[in-house]
Amino acid sequence: MKTLAMAAALLIATSAAAQDQSMAGMQMPAPKKPATQSRQPSTPTKKPKTSAPKSDEMSGMDMSGESQGKKKPMDGVDMEHMQGMQMDGADAQAPAQASITHSTMTLQEPEDPSHMTGSNIPAPELLKDVAGRPAKTLADFLAMADKTNPTIAQANAFVQRSSAQAKQAGLYPNPTVGYQGEQIRGGSYGGGEQGGFVQQTVVLGGKLGLRRNIYDQQKRSDEIGVEEQTLRVHSDVTQAFYSALTAEALVNVRRRLLGLTLDAVETVHQLANVGQADSPDILQTEVESEQAKVDFVRAQREFLQSYRTLATMAGQRDMTVSPLQGDLEHPPLIDADQQVALIVANSPEVRRAQQEVTIAEARLKDARREPIPDLQIKVGEQYNGEFVRENPNVPAGAQSFATAGINIPLWNHNQGNKEAASVEIERARQGVQRTQLYLQHEASPLAQSYETARFESDRYKTQLIPRAQRAYELYLTKYQNMAQAYPQVLVSQRTLFQLQVSYLMALQETWRSAIALQNFTLTGGLNDPQSSGPSTTTVNLPTSAGGVE
């Protein structure tokens, strides 16, 4: 039975080797028949038929580099040029075949055909309609986000509101027009005094300009807020794009592995029909295949979810899934420590905190000027109906009047507001230091994460994957010489695929950390942006005599 199993595994390896020649750094030799003829089974056997790859039947995201009238693969990661991911020649077509959905023989135990251990359900192709759509790049999603992400429009609305508040705060108080009458009945003298007046408050001390300056400084803070929110959106969109690009690459890796396992299942069933494989061989091969199906479907689902997250960040609720085009394998090269220092010094959050100090200083200047009294002027014209003594039959007639006055800041000279404004300046200055410390706290781990992930991805690319490829080649060669059991070949193959997955994860983490550092650690592209000023719009109401409310 061991000899029979060895022969069965040899035929499985023949199919697997033809599909894995593209692993980076490894050109796998074609499997040969074992050299020792005496170890082959004495019973006549038939050579199992293996399905020829048909790349034109592949739907969704294949990895074929051939275009000759066939469907183009999804344009996400350039798998043909990624270390450990290359697909060349016939191997490039191997995963792009109908074997991912082709029927395999019914699950069974040759010794007991009535003992069914499961059913044969093909892995669903969730992305079969995606490959034919135009690929989208990061620039496409950033352009969409600038136009349709509502938080950027909200941040711009704060700038417009502050500008309007500054305009309103500098408006002069309205005059008062009224009627004035005294001794209207006149008593024994007859007549009385009746007329109209105009009253105006003259604002002194430049208080209107200082009030307007508060909102001008607030407007500058809100303008920094627009820059900050745009960076938040761009950071989230870029993060989501490379997460989706990684998920797309994982779909391709899982598709390749599934193609290999399904071919192995078909081969082992054919071997069982001629007595060269038994139940453990079949069941173990089917377990590998079913797990590959689960992983393949999970990878597709993760890509769909990542793509929807990306579309949401770009402001799109109902966006059709399409392939992604980007360079996953070359993250930006940055000096992490220098980038942390740049974040602490020039982050929009820091500049906005510094602008809060300027706003507080403007409020203190205004508070110091507010005790300066305004001049109240009142002028009018009235008719006096009282008769004069010199001519008792003639009334006094038209006469004018005028008054002027100011408030004396005797008890209330705005001392409480001045003290509060001084405290606010100190609070704002402490806010700058708090923001810088917070950014240092957030950015330093990202710098270490970037360096770690960059080191890991480089090691996977240059050290681990090449070694795993070589180990796989050596195990296969030993098996061909009848010096190694085939399970070890399967283990080395599984290790190689897992290293490819880990390589993609390391690349994703490198991108994530680099993007966060380049965007000043800003996130929250769908969070409600914050304004520096109050939400009220009741500033310097027309009836408030020039006061700021």
MARVEX-379962 format. One record per residue (C-alpha): residue in one letter; x, y, z. Coordinates in Angstrom, 3 decimals. Layout:
{A, {X, Y, Z}}
...
REM end
This chain:
{M, {0.000, 0.000, 0.000}}
{K, {2.892, 2.405, 0.718}}
{T, {4.205, 1.816, -2.796}}
{L, {0.742, 2.444, -4.219}}
{A, {0.416, 5.641, -2.252}}
{M, {3.821, 6.776, -3.474}}
{A, {2.760, 6.242, -7.077}}
{A, {-0.485, 8.118, -6.472}}
{A, {1.320, 11.014, -4.880}}
{L, {3.727, 11.114, -7.824}}
{L, {0.874, 11.743, -10.222}}
{I, {-0.522, 14.424, -7.899}}
{A, {2.874, 16.073, -7.818}}
{T, {2.990, 16.034, -11.594}}
{S, {-0.106, 18.228, -11.710}}
{A, {0.988, 20.434, -8.799}}
{A, {4.468, 20.987, -10.162}}
{A, {3.143, 22.199, -13.489}}
{Q, {1.181, 24.877, -11.642}}
{D, {3.874, 26.105, -9.286}}
{Q, {6.782, 26.696, -11.646}}
{S, {6.229, 30.424, -11.335}}
{M, {7.240, 30.753, -7.695}}
{A, {9.922, 33.442, -7.479}}
{G, {13.437, 32.163, -7.610}}
{M, {12.313, 28.631, -8.408}}
{Q, {11.936, 26.911, -11.759}}
{M, {10.539, 23.568, -10.750}}
{P, {11.679, 20.585, -12.826}}
{A, {9.049, 18.429, -14.407}}
{P, {8.315, 15.403, -12.231}}
{K, {9.943, 12.192, -13.437}}
{K, {8.999, 8.621, -12.901}}
{P, {10.706, 6.957, -9.957}}
{A, {14.051, 5.435, -10.891}}
{T, {13.464, 2.153, -9.033}}
{Q, {11.143, 0.112, -11.220}}
{S, {10.869, -2.741, -8.734}}
{R, {8.945, -0.474, -6.303}}
{Q, {6.077, 0.117, -8.669}}
{P, {2.892, -1.930, -8.274}}
{S, {2.739, -5.240, -10.142}}
{T, {-0.886, -4.791, -11.180}}
{P, {-1.490, -2.996, -14.458}}
{T, {-2.543, 0.568, -13.969}}
{K, {-4.015, 3.285, -16.090}}
{K, {-2.561, 6.749, -16.167}}
{P, {-5.121, 9.115, -14.649}}
{K, {-6.306, 11.863, -16.897}}
{T, {-5.719, 15.412, -15.768}}
{S, {-7.705, 18.362, -16.949}}
{A, {-5.847, 20.781, -19.176}}
{P, {-5.849, 24.385, -17.983}}
{K, {-8.362, 26.579, -19.715}}
{S, {-7.590, 30.154, -18.855}}
{D, {-10.384, 31.491, -21.025}}
{E, {-12.920, 29.902, -18.680}}
{M, {-11.622, 31.808, -15.694}}
{S, {-14.004, 34.437, -14.417}}
{G, {-13.373, 37.195, -11.961}}
{M, {-9.745, 37.777, -11.103}}
{D, {-7.305, 35.433, -12.796}}
{M, {-3.594, 35.995, -12.783}}
{S, {-2.817, 35.268, -16.410}}
{G, {-0.435, 37.602, -18.113}}
{E, {-1.717, 36.508, -21.536}}
{S, {-4.259, 38.678, -23.232}}
{Q, {-4.655, 36.918, -26.589}}
{G, {-8.384, 37.226, -26.818}}
{K, {-8.917, 36.156, -23.215}}
{K, {-10.311, 38.035, -20.270}}
{K, {-7.833, 40.368, -18.650}}
{P, {-7.076, 39.741, -14.990}}
{M, {-7.967, 42.225, -12.328}}
{D, {-5.407, 44.996, -12.459}}
{G, {-4.684, 45.266, -8.736}}
{V, {-1.278, 43.942, -7.794}}
{D, {1.226, 43.262, -10.547}}
{M, {1.601, 39.652, -9.547}}
{E, {3.884, 38.846, -12.491}}
{H, {6.584, 41.116, -11.069}}
{M, {6.076, 40.540, -7.359}}
{Q, {8.769, 38.501, -5.689}}
{G, {7.376, 35.077, -4.854}}
{M, {4.190, 35.745, -6.827}}
{Q, {5.290, 35.493, -10.488}}
{M, {3.200, 33.552, -12.946}}
{D, {4.899, 32.700, -16.220}}
{G, {4.322, 30.413, -19.150}}
{A, {1.845, 27.599, -18.688}}
{D, {1.855, 28.182, -14.957}}
{A, {0.340, 31.630, -15.494}}
{Q, {-2.705, 29.884, -16.883}}
{A, {-2.854, 27.143, -14.286}}
{P, {-5.019, 28.919, -11.714}}
{A, {-7.116, 30.507, -14.422}}
{Q, {-8.923, 27.331, -15.330}}
{A, {-12.341, 25.873, -14.873}}
{S, {-11.006, 23.576, -12.153}}
{I, {-12.012, 26.092, -9.531}}
{T, {-15.626, 25.331, -10.302}}
{H, {-15.256, 22.036, -12.222}}
{S, {-16.897, 18.894, -10.894}}
{T, {-14.725, 16.427, -9.052}}
{M, {-15.658, 12.850, -8.400}}
{T, {-18.089, 12.136, -5.620}}
{L, {-16.545, 12.032, -2.155}}
{Q, {-16.247, 8.445, -1.145}}
{E, {-14.325, 5.681, 0.571}}
{P, {-13.295, 2.953, -1.860}}
{E, {-13.451, 0.345, 0.891}}
{D, {-16.951, 1.442, 1.888}}
{P, {-18.691, 3.461, -0.878}}
{S, {-21.832, 3.817, 1.260}}
{H, {-19.949, 5.828, 3.892}}
{M, {-20.320, 9.431, 2.733}}
{T, {-18.274, 11.979, 4.678}}
{G, {-19.538, 15.106, 2.937}}
{S, {-20.795, 16.578, -0.303}}
{N, {-18.933, 18.179, -3.181}}
{I, {-19.978, 21.855, -3.304}}
{P, {-17.951, 24.096, -5.624}}
{A, {-16.545, 27.332, -4.234}}
{P, {-18.714, 30.226, -5.455}}
{E, {-17.164, 32.784, -7.786}}
{L, {-18.260, 36.090, -6.230}}
{L, {-16.105, 38.242, -8.497}}
{K, {-16.809, 36.671, -11.874}}
{D, {-18.174, 39.919, -13.347}}
{V, {-15.479, 42.187, -11.950}}
{A, {-12.555, 41.462, -14.262}}
{G, {-14.198, 42.997, -17.336}}
{R, {-14.720, 46.393, -15.740}}
{P, {-12.252, 49.289, -16.008}}
{A, {-9.685, 49.349, -13.232}}
{K, {-9.619, 52.265, -10.810}}
{T, {-6.555, 53.893, -9.293}}
{L, {-5.935, 55.702, -6.030}}
{A, {-6.119, 59.037, -7.859}}
{D, {-9.651, 58.182, -9.015}}
{F, {-10.836, 57.624, -5.449}}
{L, {-9.098, 60.729, -4.101}}
{A, {-10.770, 62.845, -6.785}}
{M, {-14.139, 61.360, -5.874}}
{A, {-13.528, 62.026, -2.188}}
{D, {-12.682, 65.682, -2.814}}
{K, {-16.005, 66.111, -4.597}}
{T, {-18.411, 63.935, -2.654}}
{N, {-17.094, 63.342, 0.867}}
{P, {-19.493, 65.492, 2.947}}
{T, {-17.035, 66.266, 5.741}}
{I, {-14.862, 68.406, 3.449}}
{A, {-17.910, 70.460, 2.494}}
{Q, {-18.791, 70.767, 6.199}}
{A, {-15.310, 72.052, 7.009}}
{N, {-15.574, 74.645, 4.237}}
{A, {-18.948, 75.701, 5.631}}
{F, {-17.258, 76.597, 8.932}}
{V, {-14.933, 78.957, 7.055}}
{Q, {-17.893, 80.655, 5.411}}
{R, {-19.692, 80.942, 8.727}}
{S, {-16.702, 82.539, 10.462}}
{S, {-16.345, 84.985, 7.580}}
{A, {-19.995, 85.964, 7.914}}
{Q, {-19.646, 86.300, 11.695}}
{A, {-16.638, 88.599, 11.249}}
{K, {-18.674, 90.755, 8.905}}
{Q, {-21.561, 90.913, 11.346}}
{A, {-19.356, 91.659, 14.361}}
{G, {-17.954, 94.777, 12.666}}
{L, {-21.304, 96.313, 11.718}}
{Y, {-22.181, 99.658, 13.267}}
{P, {-25.197, 99.744, 15.632}}
{N, {-28.489, 100.892, 14.153}}
{P, {-29.862, 104.363, 14.987}}
{T, {-33.056, 104.867, 16.920}}
{V, {-35.880, 107.056, 15.605}}
{G, {-38.790, 107.962, 17.878}}
{Y, {-41.475, 110.336, 19.114}}
{Q, {-41.134, 112.554, 22.173}}
{G, {-43.823, 114.595, 23.861}}
{E, {-43.974, 116.635, 27.102}}
{Q, {-46.808, 118.599, 28.718}}
{I, {-48.993, 117.439, 25.894}}
{R, {-52.207, 118.910, 27.370}}
{G, {-50.423, 122.105, 28.327}}
{G, {-52.354, 122.720, 31.547}}
{S, {-53.460, 126.317, 32.135}}
{Y, {-50.843, 127.451, 29.671}}
{G, {-52.287, 125.391, 26.809}}
{G, {-50.285, 123.619, 24.069}}
{G, {-47.354, 121.366, 24.995}}
{E, {-44.171, 120.027, 23.422}}
{Q, {-44.295, 117.230, 20.796}}
{G, {-41.806, 116.091, 18.147}}
{G, {-39.401, 113.426, 16.883}}
{F, {-35.801, 112.500, 17.552}}
{V, {-32.900, 110.440, 16.216}}
{Q, {-30.560, 108.626, 18.599}}
{Q, {-27.238, 107.017, 17.633}}
{T, {-24.604, 105.106, 19.568}}
{V, {-21.089, 106.064, 18.514}}
{V, {-18.744, 103.150, 19.250}}
{L, {-15.432, 104.418, 20.584}}
{G, {-12.052, 102.806, 21.248}}
{G, {-11.937, 100.708, 18.059}}
{K, {-14.065, 98.032, 19.673}}
{L, {-15.798, 97.053, 16.407}}
{G, {-12.479, 96.246, 14.771}}
{L, {-11.378, 94.162, 17.737}}
{R, {-14.648, 92.258, 17.755}}
{R, {-14.298, 91.571, 14.040}}
{N, {-10.689, 90.441, 14.525}}
{I, {-11.831, 87.649, 16.846}}
{Y, {-13.828, 86.071, 14.033}}
{D, {-11.128, 86.760, 11.465}}
{Q, {-8.742, 84.696, 13.579}}
{Q, {-11.435, 82.069, 13.987}}
{K, {-11.775, 81.969, 10.203}}
{R, {-8.042, 81.282, 9.850}}
{S, {-8.390, 78.424, 12.305}}
{D, {-11.280, 76.997, 10.289}}
{E, {-9.189, 77.263, 7.115}}
{I, {-6.564, 75.111, 8.816}}
{G, {-9.461, 72.831, 9.728}}
{V, {-10.275, 72.379, 6.027}}
{E, {-6.694, 71.318, 5.383}}
{E, {-6.857, 69.007, 8.391}}
{Q, {-10.117, 67.394, 7.317}}
{T, {-8.880, 66.948, 3.750}}
{L, {-5.834, 65.131, 5.098}}
{R, {-8.099, 62.972, 7.246}}
{V, {-10.168, 62.010, 4.215}}
{H, {-7.135, 61.402, 1.998}}
{S, {-5.486, 59.330, 4.709}}
{D, {-8.543, 57.119, 5.156}}
{V, {-9.093, 56.761, 1.405}}
{T, {-5.453, 55.836, 0.814}}
{Q, {-5.462, 53.380, 3.709}}
{A, {-8.663, 51.788, 2.404}}
{F, {-7.288, 51.628, -1.145}}
{Y, {-4.184, 49.680, -0.176}}
{S, {-6.195, 47.447, 2.144}}
{A, {-8.474, 46.612, -0.784}}
{L, {-5.463, 46.168, -3.075}}
{T, {-3.990, 43.695, -0.578}}
{A, {-7.322, 41.887, -0.356}}
{E, {-7.396, 41.639, -4.150}}
{A, {-3.897, 40.130, -4.173}}
{L, {-4.973, 37.628, -1.511}}
{V, {-7.864, 36.546, -3.721}}
{N, {-5.350, 35.761, -6.456}}
{V, {-3.128, 33.776, -4.068}}
{R, {-6.077, 31.820, -2.689}}
{R, {-7.278, 31.144, -6.239}}
{R, {-3.917, 29.646, -7.163}}
{L, {-3.905, 27.375, -4.129}}
{L, {-7.490, 26.297, -4.757}}
{G, {-6.646, 25.385, -8.338}}
{L, {-3.831, 23.148, -7.142}}
{T, {-5.907, 21.400, -4.481}}
{L, {-8.821, 20.759, -6.841}}
{D, {-6.528, 19.213, -9.404}}
{A, {-5.084, 17.008, -6.655}}
{V, {-8.589, 15.900, -5.640}}
{E, {-9.447, 14.946, -9.202}}
{T, {-6.216, 13.041, -9.589}}
{V, {-6.544, 11.104, -6.330}}
{H, {-10.088, 10.034, -7.244}}
{Q, {-8.852, 8.761, -10.582}}
{L, {-6.095, 6.875, -8.813}}
{A, {-8.642, 5.377, -6.443}}
{N, {-10.578, 3.979, -9.386}}
{V, {-7.550, 1.943, -10.444}}
{G, {-6.651, 0.905, -6.912}}
{Q, {-3.698, 3.217, -6.391}}
{A, {-5.177, 5.385, -3.607}}
{D, {-7.108, 4.526, -0.495}}
{S, {-9.544, 6.374, 1.782}}
{P, {-7.008, 8.307, 3.910}}
{D, {-5.390, 9.657, 0.736}}
{I, {-8.751, 10.766, -0.638}}
{L, {-10.040, 12.259, 2.599}}
{Q, {-6.836, 14.175, 3.374}}
{T, {-6.733, 15.577, -0.156}}
{E, {-10.380, 16.581, 0.059}}
{V, {-9.778, 18.255, 3.427}}
{E, {-7.046, 20.356, 1.825}}
{S, {-9.392, 21.230, -1.025}}
{E, {-12.329, 22.161, 1.202}}
{Q, {-10.109, 24.363, 3.340}}
{A, {-8.840, 26.053, 0.188}}
{K, {-12.455, 26.690, -0.844}}
{V, {-13.204, 28.279, 2.526}}
{D, {-10.107, 30.455, 2.296}}
{F, {-10.925, 31.462, -1.285}}
{V, {-14.488, 32.511, -0.439}}
{R, {-13.290, 34.363, 2.659}}
{A, {-10.716, 36.216, 0.545}}
{Q, {-13.395, 37.246, -1.931}}
{R, {-15.668, 38.470, 0.846}}
{E, {-12.848, 40.430, 2.434}}
{F, {-12.098, 42.106, -0.893}}
{L, {-15.752, 43.043, -1.369}}
{Q, {-15.904, 44.495, 2.142}}
{S, {-12.631, 46.376, 1.660}}
{Y, {-13.861, 47.811, -1.613}}
{R, {-17.134, 48.983, -0.069}}
{T, {-15.202, 50.623, 2.764}}
{L, {-13.044, 52.382, 0.181}}
{A, {-16.084, 53.582, -1.753}}
{T, {-17.719, 54.857, 1.435}}
{M, {-14.647, 56.883, 2.358}}
{A, {-14.750, 58.395, -1.117}}
{G, {-18.355, 59.475, -0.532}}
{Q, {-19.959, 56.775, -2.709}}
{R, {-22.825, 54.698, -1.333}}
{D, {-23.732, 52.592, -4.382}}
{M, {-20.533, 51.992, -6.297}}
{T, {-20.000, 48.983, -8.553}}
{V, {-17.010, 46.855, -7.612}}
{S, {-14.176, 47.090, -10.128}}
{P, {-10.539, 45.949, -10.288}}
{L, {-7.911, 48.091, -8.606}}
{Q, {-4.668, 49.224, -10.167}}
{G, {-1.743, 50.079, -7.931}}
{D, {1.788, 49.182, -6.898}}
{L, {1.512, 47.273, -3.649}}
{E, {5.084, 45.993, -3.598}}
{H, {6.843, 49.367, -3.375}}
{P, {5.736, 51.310, -0.283}}
{P, {7.152, 54.827, 0.148}}
{L, {10.618, 55.061, 1.638}}
{I, {10.588, 57.580, 4.471}}
{D, {12.793, 58.548, 7.377}}
{A, {10.435, 57.567, 10.172}}
{D, {12.143, 59.553, 12.946}}
{Q, {12.339, 62.676, 10.799}}
{Q, {8.682, 62.264, 9.896}}
{V, {7.726, 62.088, 13.575}}
{A, {9.562, 65.362, 14.223}}
{L, {7.789, 66.932, 11.251}}
{I, {4.425, 65.808, 12.591}}
{V, {5.068, 67.304, 16.021}}
{A, {6.200, 70.603, 14.505}}
{N, {3.908, 71.129, 11.505}}
{S, {0.797, 69.017, 11.903}}
{P, {-2.437, 70.874, 11.117}}
{E, {-3.565, 69.934, 14.620}}
{V, {-0.562, 71.756, 16.083}}
{R, {-1.050, 74.784, 13.853}}
{R, {-4.709, 74.886, 14.772}}
{A, {-3.851, 74.732, 18.469}}
{Q, {-1.424, 77.617, 17.953}}
{Q, {-4.165, 79.537, 16.188}}
{E, {-6.371, 79.010, 19.237}}
{V, {-3.792, 80.985, 21.212}}
{T, {-4.117, 83.818, 18.685}}
{I, {-7.896, 83.737, 19.023}}
{A, {-7.620, 83.889, 22.812}}
{E, {-5.252, 86.853, 22.556}}
{A, {-7.729, 88.631, 20.274}}
{R, {-10.461, 88.055, 22.848}}
{L, {-8.253, 89.532, 25.594}}
{K, {-7.593, 92.643, 23.518}}
{D, {-11.290, 93.063, 22.974}}
{A, {-12.033, 92.521, 26.677}}
{R, {-9.569, 95.254, 27.599}}
{R, {-11.186, 97.739, 25.217}}
{E, {-14.782, 96.976, 26.122}}
{P, {-14.793, 99.253, 29.242}}
{I, {-14.287, 102.281, 26.990}}
{P, {-17.744, 103.836, 26.957}}
{D, {-19.708, 104.526, 23.810}}
{L, {-21.049, 107.994, 23.072}}
{Q, {-24.835, 108.267, 23.082}}
{I, {-26.124, 111.151, 20.920}}
{K, {-29.750, 112.194, 20.653}}
{V, {-31.087, 115.072, 18.530}}
{G, {-34.648, 116.087, 17.712}}
{E, {-37.141, 118.660, 16.558}}
{Q, {-40.448, 119.426, 18.286}}
{Y, {-43.305, 121.873, 18.333}}
{N, {-43.941, 123.875, 21.472}}
{G, {-47.565, 125.035, 21.740}}
{E, {-47.038, 127.118, 24.868}}
{F, {-47.861, 130.818, 24.450}}
{V, {-45.104, 133.249, 25.156}}
{R, {-45.618, 136.107, 27.564}}
{E, {-44.611, 138.797, 25.141}}
{N, {-47.398, 137.771, 22.784}}
{P, {-50.000, 135.666, 24.556}}
{N, {-51.789, 134.883, 21.309}}
{V, {-48.724, 133.365, 19.583}}
{P, {-47.304, 129.895, 20.599}}
{A, {-43.587, 129.347, 20.973}}
{G, {-43.546, 127.142, 17.802}}
{A, {-40.724, 124.923, 16.517}}
{Q, {-37.684, 124.233, 18.633}}
{S, {-34.727, 121.772, 18.621}}
{F, {-33.034, 119.741, 21.276}}
{A, {-29.908, 117.583, 21.609}}
{T, {-28.391, 115.336, 24.265}}
{A, {-25.069, 113.484, 24.550}}
{G, {-23.802, 111.103, 27.200}}
{I, {-21.479, 108.259, 28.028}}
{N, {-21.456, 105.453, 30.588}}
{I, {-18.951, 105.859, 33.392}}
{P, {-17.072, 102.573, 34.055}}
{L, {-17.125, 103.137, 37.772}}
{W, {-17.927, 99.686, 39.184}}
{N, {-18.005, 97.494, 36.090}}
{H, {-14.886, 97.873, 33.989}}
{N, {-15.075, 94.336, 32.523}}
{Q, {-12.563, 92.996, 35.031}}
{G, {-14.090, 89.501, 35.138}}
{N, {-14.033, 89.030, 31.370}}
{K, {-10.461, 90.304, 31.160}}
{E, {-9.362, 87.808, 33.772}}
{A, {-11.224, 84.997, 32.028}}
{A, {-9.613, 85.919, 28.697}}
{S, {-6.161, 85.824, 30.288}}
{V, {-6.857, 82.361, 31.680}}
{E, {-8.069, 81.250, 28.248}}
{I, {-4.744, 82.265, 26.707}}
{E, {-2.858, 80.103, 29.172}}
{R, {-5.242, 77.229, 28.543}}
{A, {-4.688, 77.531, 24.787}}
{R, {-0.914, 77.551, 25.228}}
{Q, {-1.107, 74.393, 27.289}}
{G, {-3.291, 72.982, 24.520}}
{V, {-0.444, 73.402, 22.042}}
{Q, {1.893, 71.434, 24.280}}
{R, {-0.769, 68.790, 24.881}}
{T, {-1.336, 68.389, 21.137}}
{Q, {2.380, 67.988, 20.444}}
{L, {2.746, 65.412, 23.187}}
{Y, {-0.297, 63.545, 21.898}}
{L, {1.086, 63.480, 18.368}}
{Q, {4.440, 62.280, 19.659}}
{H, {2.585, 59.540, 21.518}}
{E, {0.679, 58.517, 18.380}}
{A, {3.442, 58.877, 15.806}}
{S, {6.298, 57.122, 17.603}}
{P, {4.636, 53.659, 17.558}}
{L, {3.746, 54.187, 13.905}}
{A, {7.386, 54.878, 13.116}}
{Q, {8.425, 51.645, 14.809}}
{S, {5.609, 49.763, 13.101}}
{Y, {6.737, 51.113, 9.728}}
{E, {10.332, 50.069, 10.282}}
{T, {9.271, 46.633, 11.533}}
{A, {6.880, 45.973, 8.660}}
{R, {9.398, 47.224, 6.122}}
{F, {12.015, 44.860, 7.567}}
{E, {9.543, 41.961, 7.553}}
{S, {8.430, 42.506, 3.967}}
{D, {12.042, 42.734, 2.800}}
{R, {12.914, 39.509, 4.633}}
{Y, {9.923, 37.694, 3.190}}
{K, {10.869, 38.862, -0.288}}
{T, {14.606, 38.248, -0.194}}
{Q, {15.076, 35.524, 2.423}}
{L, {12.041, 33.499, 3.482}}
{I, {10.205, 33.015, 0.191}}
{P, {13.344, 32.084, -1.794}}
{R, {14.300, 29.561, 0.899}}
{A, {10.783, 28.128, 0.973}}
{Q, {10.821, 27.842, -2.799}}
{R, {14.141, 26.044, -2.702}}
{A, {12.938, 23.699, 0.037}}
{Y, {9.868, 22.877, -2.045}}
{E, {12.083, 22.146, -5.058}}
{L, {14.399, 19.902, -3.063}}
{Y, {11.541, 17.956, -1.475}}
{L, {10.025, 17.459, -4.902}}
{T, {13.331, 16.247, -6.328}}
{K, {13.755, 13.777, -3.465}}
{Y, {10.247, 12.522, -3.980}}
{Q, {10.923, 12.006, -7.673}}
{N, {13.930, 9.901, -6.683}}
{M, {11.727, 7.883, -4.297}}
{A, {13.657, 9.235, -1.299}}
{Q, {10.952, 11.395, 0.269}}
{A, {7.269, 10.919, 1.100}}
{Y, {4.895, 13.220, -0.721}}
{P, {3.193, 14.639, 2.443}}
{Q, {6.365, 16.601, 3.090}}
{V, {6.056, 18.078, -0.400}}
{L, {2.535, 19.188, 0.461}}
{V, {3.727, 20.707, 3.729}}
{S, {6.441, 22.694, 1.965}}
{Q, {3.942, 23.862, -0.641}}
{R, {1.540, 24.997, 2.065}}
{T, {4.406, 26.802, 3.822}}
{L, {5.291, 28.619, 0.620}}
{F, {1.744, 29.859, 0.121}}
{Q, {1.501, 30.946, 3.745}}
{L, {4.707, 32.930, 3.378}}
{Q, {3.253, 34.646, 0.326}}
{V, {0.208, 35.607, 2.392}}
{S, {2.428, 36.859, 5.205}}
{Y, {4.435, 38.875, 2.684}}
{L, {1.261, 40.608, 1.520}}
{M, {0.264, 41.323, 5.115}}
{A, {3.672, 42.838, 5.820}}
{L, {3.345, 45.035, 2.733}}
{Q, {-0.089, 46.173, 3.869}}
{E, {1.230, 47.081, 7.312}}
{T, {4.124, 48.991, 5.746}}
{W, {1.681, 51.000, 3.651}}
{R, {-0.620, 51.585, 6.605}}
{S, {2.142, 53.001, 8.799}}
{A, {3.689, 55.049, 5.987}}
{I, {0.345, 56.580, 5.013}}
{A, {-0.414, 57.481, 8.614}}
{L, {2.979, 59.151, 9.037}}
{Q, {2.715, 61.047, 5.764}}
{N, {-0.731, 62.338, 6.740}}
{F, {0.261, 63.487, 10.260}}
{T, {-1.497, 60.475, 11.865}}
{L, {-4.840, 62.013, 10.927}}
{T, {-7.829, 59.700, 10.555}}
{G, {-11.595, 60.044, 10.767}}
{G, {-12.559, 60.925, 7.216}}
{L, {-16.247, 60.505, 8.043}}
{N, {-16.201, 62.101, 11.500}}
{D, {-18.004, 65.400, 11.970}}
{P, {-15.407, 68.200, 11.623}}
{Q, {-15.063, 70.681, 14.462}}
{S, {-15.092, 74.483, 14.303}}
{S, {-12.964, 76.787, 16.446}}
{G, {-15.891, 79.070, 17.238}}
{P, {-19.313, 78.619, 18.815}}
{S, {-22.152, 77.176, 16.792}}
{T, {-24.404, 80.184, 17.464}}
{T, {-25.011, 82.700, 14.689}}
{T, {-26.429, 85.441, 16.961}}
{V, {-23.466, 87.801, 16.746}}
{N, {-23.958, 91.561, 17.167}}
{L, {-27.720, 91.481, 16.781}}
{P, {-29.342, 94.605, 15.302}}
{T, {-31.092, 95.325, 18.620}}
{S, {-28.059, 94.699, 20.851}}
{A, {-26.664, 98.226, 20.565}}
{G, {-23.477, 96.931, 19.029}}
{G, {-22.784, 94.276, 21.662}}
{V, {-21.519, 90.804, 20.796}}
{E, {-23.733, 87.971, 21.932}}
REM end
